[in-house]
Amino acid sequence: MTDTTLDLGPQTRVIARLAEGVREEQLAAPTPCPGCAVRSMLGHVLGLSVAFRDAARKDLGAMTDSAPDVAASGLGPGWRAELPKVLDELADAWRDPAAWTGMTRAGGVDLPGAVAAAVAVDELVIHGWDLARATGQPYEPDPAALRVSHDFLYAAAEDPSRGGGIFGPVVPVPDEAPLLDRAVGLSGRDPGWRP
């Protein structure tokens, strides 16, 4: 992905709306990510938003050096105010054309800026689906972000050095299925998952 015109804002707003719709009693509910409750998924989204914001800014440090651990992600008491703020900062950081150039780091991995952006978009699209499914909310990702996520996951699944999907073995989905279902399958999730 080298298109510096992609605005992450529409997808970050989708995530913010989903998070706003999470009820307190749903925080312990399971998500499609094995062993990960809604609380942990929200903590992971918060952490990855900070990490990819910093990666866009080339502000490398503890957040960009840490490998993600979804199940161990913490969620503080102020998350309802903090998450939308960090999501806005994430989108704003990637509006700077310099974010897309040169090298950066995320998850302890050095990678080109444009690749880091694709990873961030993919994380937002797939984890948005996770949150929506786990909490029974409708989910319509930003169409441009969904296309980037699908293409990123498709390329990763085709790379024999990765051994399949980014998040787990690819779940076969018919070619005629909606693009979101195909992306979800490529991520290693079953598009038919229900709590």
PEZIJO-V868540 format. One record per pair of residues at least 6 apart in sequence whose C-alpha atoms are under 7 Angstrom apart, sorted by the first residue. I is the first residue (numbers start at 1). J is the second residue. Records with the same first field share a line. If there is no record, write none. Layout:
I->J ; J
This chain:
1->114 ; 115 ; 118
2->114
4->97 ; 100
7->91 ; 95
8->91
9->91
10->142
11->124 ; 141 ; 142 ; 145
12->87 ; 88 ; 91
14->141
15->128
16->84
18->132
22->135
26->38 ; 135
27->37 ; 38 ; 39
28->37 ; 38 ; 39
29->37 ; 38 ; 134
30->36 ; 37 ; 38 ; 134 ; 195
31->37 ; 38 ; 130 ; 131 ; 134
32->130 ; 189 ; 193
35->71
36->70 ; 71
38->131 ; 134
39->75
40->70 ; 71 ; 72 ; 73 ; 74 ; 75
41->70
42->75
43->73 ; 74 ; 75
44->70 ; 73
46->83
49->86 ; 87 ; 90
50->86 ; 90
51->63 ; 64 ; 106
52->90 ; 106 ; 120
53->89 ; 90 ; 93
54->60 ; 64
55->64 ; 104 ; 105 ; 106
56->93 ; 94 ; 99 ; 113
57->93 ; 99
58->104
60->105
64->105 ; 106 ; 107 ; 108
65->106 ; 107 ; 108
66->107 ; 108
67->107 ; 108
68->107
99->113
100->113 ; 114
101->112 ; 113 ; 114
102->112 ; 113
103->110 ; 111 ; 112 ; 113
104->110 ; 111 ; 112 ; 113
105->111
106->116
118->148 ; 149 ; 152
121->145 ; 149
122->149
125->141 ; 145 ; 146 ; 149
126->184
129->139
132->138 ; 139
133->194
134->195
146->180
149->183
150->183
153->165 ; 183 ; 186 ; 187
154->186
156->162 ; 165 ; 166
157->164 ; 165 ; 186
164->170
165->186 ; 187 ; 188
166->187
167->187 ; 188
168->187 ; 188
169->188
170->185 ; 186 ; 187 ; 188
171->185 ; 186 ; 188 ; 189 ; 190
172->185
173->182 ; 185
181->191
184->190 ; 191
185->191
